Amino acid sequence: MAAGTGCREEKPAEPLKSLKPEPLPAVPASGSAPGTRGPSEDVAGPVYGEPLPAQALRVTLAGERVRLGAETFELVRPEDAAKLAQRVSGRAVLVVPDADTFLVQASELLAVLRDSAAAVWLAHPDGPVAYPVVLRDEAGFRAWLEEVAPGKLRIIMRADGFELTTSVGKLPGPDANGPSVPAREGRQDIVTLRKGLGLLKGRFKTSEDLCLVPSFGMEVAQVARALGGVFSAPGEPMFDTLCLVYPTPHRPTDAG
């Protein structure tokens, strides 16, 4: 009897495969076959965002130059960068893109704004809305990824479409080897991007921030259009914080 009371039946350990996260849902394929899509509005959908910030300074892009009021700055020149930093110090700034400026050309401006402005907004090129963004250079983005937090949701933006990526893998699209949301005849599919981000929000309910990581050769105007996909309705972002990753500006080597 004593021997019988000394033994206890132990439950077998759960198999390791039971600890594997559930697979991410797939982004629904677009309803039309390539080449049969309707007008561009069907792809872009309505323009959603926040109202333009009334008191913000407007900085307009023009290639590697920027305009603030009547002043023009060439930010590859240290004296111009220092002057602009003084102008925007402690102020909210609205960045207004033109059609042709690439993200890599705006890197010096974004570095100045990250260090000096109180808040940074990016204007949508097709409607009177804008997006408040947290600016991160490449090192800042890597540090963000290393934080211990669920989700780490990001949109990788390429010419062939959007890849929706998380800490547990990529959201699959119609082609397992392609982007989660393919471009439609060279145009961004913002409608499907919204659907994909809605799926991510449903899966990662506690994730409050999202990073947009564009190819550095992407036009800033296209980056602004992509941010519209983060909104489910006017003034209703799916995530509290929008991060924009920009290329680290090239600094000339100090000969001294």
C-alpha positions as CSV (number, residue, x, y, z in Angstrom):
1,M,0.0,0.0,0.0
2,A,2.9,2.4,0.8
3,A,4.5,1.6,-2.5
4,G,1.2,2.3,-4.3
5,T,0.9,5.8,-2.8
6,G,4.4,6.7,-3.7
7,C,3.8,6.6,-7.5
8,R,2.1,9.3,-9.6
9,E,1.1,9.0,-13.2
10,E,2.7,11.9,-15.2
11,K,1.0,13.4,-18.2
12,P,3.1,13.1,-21.4
13,A,4.7,16.4,-22.6
14,E,2.9,18.3,-25.3
15,P,4.5,17.7,-28.7
16,L,6.7,20.5,-29.9
17,K,4.6,21.1,-33.0
18,S,1.7,22.1,-30.7
19,L,3.8,25.2,-29.7
20,K,4.1,26.4,-33.3
21,P,2.0,29.6,-33.9
22,E,-1.1,29.2,-36.0
23,P,-0.4,30.0,-39.7
24,L,-1.2,33.6,-40.8
25,P,-4.3,34.0,-42.9
26,A,-3.9,34.7,-46.6
27,V,-4.7,38.0,-48.1
28,P,-7.8,37.5,-50.4
29,A,-7.0,37.6,-54.0
30,S,-8.3,40.5,-56.1
31,G,-11.6,39.9,-57.8
32,S,-10.4,40.6,-61.3
33,A,-7.7,38.8,-63.4
34,P,-4.7,40.9,-64.4
35,G,-5.5,43.1,-67.3
36,T,-9.2,43.2,-66.6
37,R,-9.3,45.5,-63.6
38,G,-11.5,48.5,-63.8
39,P,-10.6,52.2,-63.4
40,S,-7.6,53.1,-61.2
41,E,-10.1,54.2,-58.5
42,D,-11.1,50.5,-58.0
43,V,-7.4,49.8,-57.1
44,A,-6.8,53.0,-55.1
45,G,-10.1,53.1,-53.3
46,P,-11.2,56.2,-51.4
47,V,-8.4,58.5,-49.9
48,Y,-8.5,58.1,-46.1
49,G,-6.3,59.9,-43.6
50,E,-6.2,62.6,-40.9
51,P,-7.2,66.3,-41.7
52,L,-4.3,68.4,-42.7
53,P,-2.6,69.9,-39.6
54,A,-3.6,73.6,-39.6
55,Q,-0.6,75.0,-37.7
56,A,2.2,72.9,-39.3
57,L,5.0,74.4,-41.4
58,R,4.7,73.3,-45.0
59,V,7.9,71.9,-46.4
60,T,7.6,71.2,-50.2
61,L,9.9,68.6,-51.9
62,A,11.7,69.4,-55.2
63,G,14.3,66.7,-55.7
64,E,17.3,67.3,-53.4
65,R,16.0,70.8,-52.6
66,V,13.1,71.7,-50.3
67,R,11.1,74.9,-49.9
68,L,9.8,76.4,-46.7
69,G,7.9,79.6,-47.5
70,A,10.0,81.7,-49.8
71,E,13.2,80.0,-48.7
72,T,14.9,77.1,-50.6
73,F,17.4,74.7,-48.9
74,E,19.9,72.3,-50.4
75,L,20.3,69.9,-47.5
76,V,23.4,68.2,-48.7
77,R,25.1,71.5,-47.7
78,P,25.6,71.4,-43.9
79,E,24.9,75.2,-43.5
80,D,21.5,74.7,-45.2
81,A,20.7,71.7,-43.1
82,A,21.6,73.7,-39.9
83,K,19.5,76.6,-41.0
84,L,16.4,74.4,-41.7
85,A,16.8,72.6,-38.4
86,Q,16.6,76.0,-36.7
87,R,13.5,77.0,-38.6
88,V,11.6,73.8,-37.8
89,S,12.9,73.3,-34.2
90,G,10.0,72.4,-31.9
91,R,7.4,72.9,-34.7
92,A,5.0,70.5,-36.4
93,V,6.0,70.0,-40.1
94,L,3.9,68.9,-43.0
95,V,6.0,67.4,-45.8
96,V,4.3,68.0,-49.2
97,P,5.7,65.6,-51.9
98,D,5.9,66.4,-55.6
99,A,5.5,63.7,-58.3
100,D,9.2,63.0,-58.9
101,T,11.2,63.2,-55.6
102,F,12.5,59.8,-54.5
103,L,12.8,58.7,-50.9
104,V,16.6,58.5,-51.1
105,Q,16.6,62.2,-52.2
106,A,14.6,63.2,-49.1
107,S,16.8,61.4,-46.7
108,E,18.7,64.5,-45.5
109,L,15.4,66.3,-44.9
110,L,13.9,63.4,-43.0
111,A,17.1,63.2,-40.8
112,V,16.7,66.9,-40.0
113,L,13.0,66.6,-39.2
114,R,13.6,63.5,-37.0
115,D,16.1,65.4,-34.9
116,S,14.5,68.9,-34.8
117,A,10.8,68.9,-35.5
118,A,8.2,68.3,-32.8
119,A,6.0,66.3,-35.1
120,V,6.2,65.2,-38.8
121,W,3.3,64.7,-41.2
122,L,3.3,63.5,-44.8
123,A,0.7,64.9,-47.1
124,H,-1.3,62.7,-49.5
125,P,-0.8,63.9,-53.1
126,D,-4.4,63.2,-54.2
127,G,-6.5,64.5,-51.3
128,P,-6.6,67.0,-48.4
129,V,-5.4,64.5,-45.8
130,A,-2.0,63.7,-44.2
131,Y,-0.3,61.1,-41.9
132,P,1.6,61.6,-38.7
133,V,4.7,59.5,-38.9
134,V,7.5,58.5,-36.5
135,L,10.8,58.6,-38.6
136,R,13.3,55.9,-38.2
137,D,16.6,55.5,-40.1
138,E,18.0,52.1,-40.8
139,A,19.7,51.7,-37.4
140,G,16.5,52.9,-35.7
141,F,14.5,50.4,-37.6
142,R,16.8,47.5,-36.6
143,A,16.6,48.6,-32.9
144,W,12.8,48.6,-33.2
145,L,12.8,45.1,-34.6
146,E,14.9,43.9,-31.7
147,E,12.4,45.1,-29.1
148,V,10.6,42.4,-27.2
149,A,7.0,42.9,-28.3
150,P,4.4,40.9,-30.2
151,G,3.8,41.4,-33.9
152,K,6.5,43.8,-35.1
153,L,4.2,44.5,-38.1
154,R,5.6,46.1,-41.2
155,I,4.8,46.8,-44.8
156,I,7.7,46.1,-47.1
157,M,6.9,48.3,-50.1
158,R,8.5,47.4,-53.5
159,A,7.7,48.1,-57.1
160,D,5.9,44.8,-57.5
161,G,3.6,45.3,-54.5
162,F,3.4,45.2,-50.7
163,E,4.8,42.4,-48.5
164,L,3.0,42.3,-45.1
165,T,5.5,40.9,-42.6
166,T,5.3,40.0,-38.9
167,S,7.5,38.5,-36.2
168,V,6.0,35.1,-37.1
169,G,6.3,35.3,-40.9
170,K,4.8,36.9,-44.0
171,L,1.1,37.2,-44.7
172,P,0.7,35.1,-47.9
173,G,-0.9,36.4,-51.0
174,P,-2.2,34.8,-54.2
175,D,1.4,33.8,-55.1
176,A,3.3,32.1,-52.3
177,N,6.6,33.3,-53.8
178,G,5.4,36.9,-54.5
179,P,4.3,39.9,-52.5
180,S,1.3,39.7,-50.2
181,V,-0.5,42.4,-52.2
182,P,0.8,42.5,-55.8
183,A,0.7,45.6,-57.8
184,R,-2.1,45.8,-60.4
185,E,-0.9,46.8,-63.8
186,G,1.8,48.9,-62.2
187,R,-0.6,50.6,-59.7
188,Q,-0.7,50.1,-55.9
189,D,-3.6,48.0,-54.8
190,I,-4.6,50.0,-51.7
191,V,-8.0,48.4,-51.4
192,T,-6.4,44.9,-51.0
193,L,-3.7,46.4,-48.7
194,R,-6.5,47.6,-46.3
195,K,-7.9,44.1,-46.3
196,G,-4.6,42.5,-45.5
197,L,-3.8,45.0,-42.7
198,G,-7.3,44.3,-41.3
199,L,-6.4,40.6,-41.1
200,L,-3.1,41.5,-39.3
201,K,-5.0,43.8,-36.8
202,G,-7.4,40.9,-36.0
203,R,-4.5,38.5,-35.4
204,F,-2.2,40.9,-33.4
205,K,-4.8,42.8,-31.4
206,T,-2.3,44.3,-28.9
207,S,0.1,45.6,-31.6
208,E,-0.2,49.4,-31.6
209,D,2.5,50.4,-34.1
210,L,3.3,49.6,-37.8
211,C,6.3,50.4,-39.9
212,L,6.3,51.2,-43.6
213,V,9.6,50.2,-45.2
214,P,9.7,51.4,-48.8
215,S,12.3,50.7,-51.3
216,F,14.6,53.7,-51.2
217,G,14.1,54.3,-54.9
218,M,10.4,54.8,-54.4
219,E,8.8,58.2,-55.0
220,V,7.7,59.9,-51.7
221,A,4.3,60.5,-53.3
222,Q,3.8,56.8,-53.6
223,V,4.9,56.3,-50.0
224,A,2.2,58.7,-48.9
225,R,-0.4,56.9,-51.0
226,A,0.6,53.6,-49.2
227,L,0.0,55.2,-45.8
228,G,-3.6,55.7,-46.8
229,G,-4.0,51.9,-46.7
230,V,-3.5,51.9,-42.9
231,F,-6.8,53.8,-42.5
232,S,-10.1,51.9,-42.5
233,A,-12.1,55.2,-42.7
234,P,-11.5,58.9,-42.5
235,G,-9.6,59.7,-39.3
236,E,-9.6,56.0,-38.3
237,P,-6.1,54.4,-38.5
238,M,-5.9,50.7,-37.7
239,F,-2.7,51.3,-35.7
240,D,-1.9,54.1,-33.2
241,T,1.6,54.8,-34.4
242,L,2.8,54.8,-38.0
243,C,6.6,54.5,-38.5
244,L,8.3,55.5,-41.8
245,V,11.8,54.0,-42.4
246,Y,14.0,56.1,-44.6
247,P,17.6,55.6,-45.9
248,T,20.4,56.8,-43.7
249,P,21.9,59.9,-45.4
250,H,25.4,59.5,-46.8
251,R,27.9,61.4,-44.7
252,P,31.2,62.4,-46.3
253,T,34.2,60.9,-44.5
254,D,36.0,63.3,-42.2
255,A,39.5,63.7,-43.7
256,G,40.8,64.9,-40.3
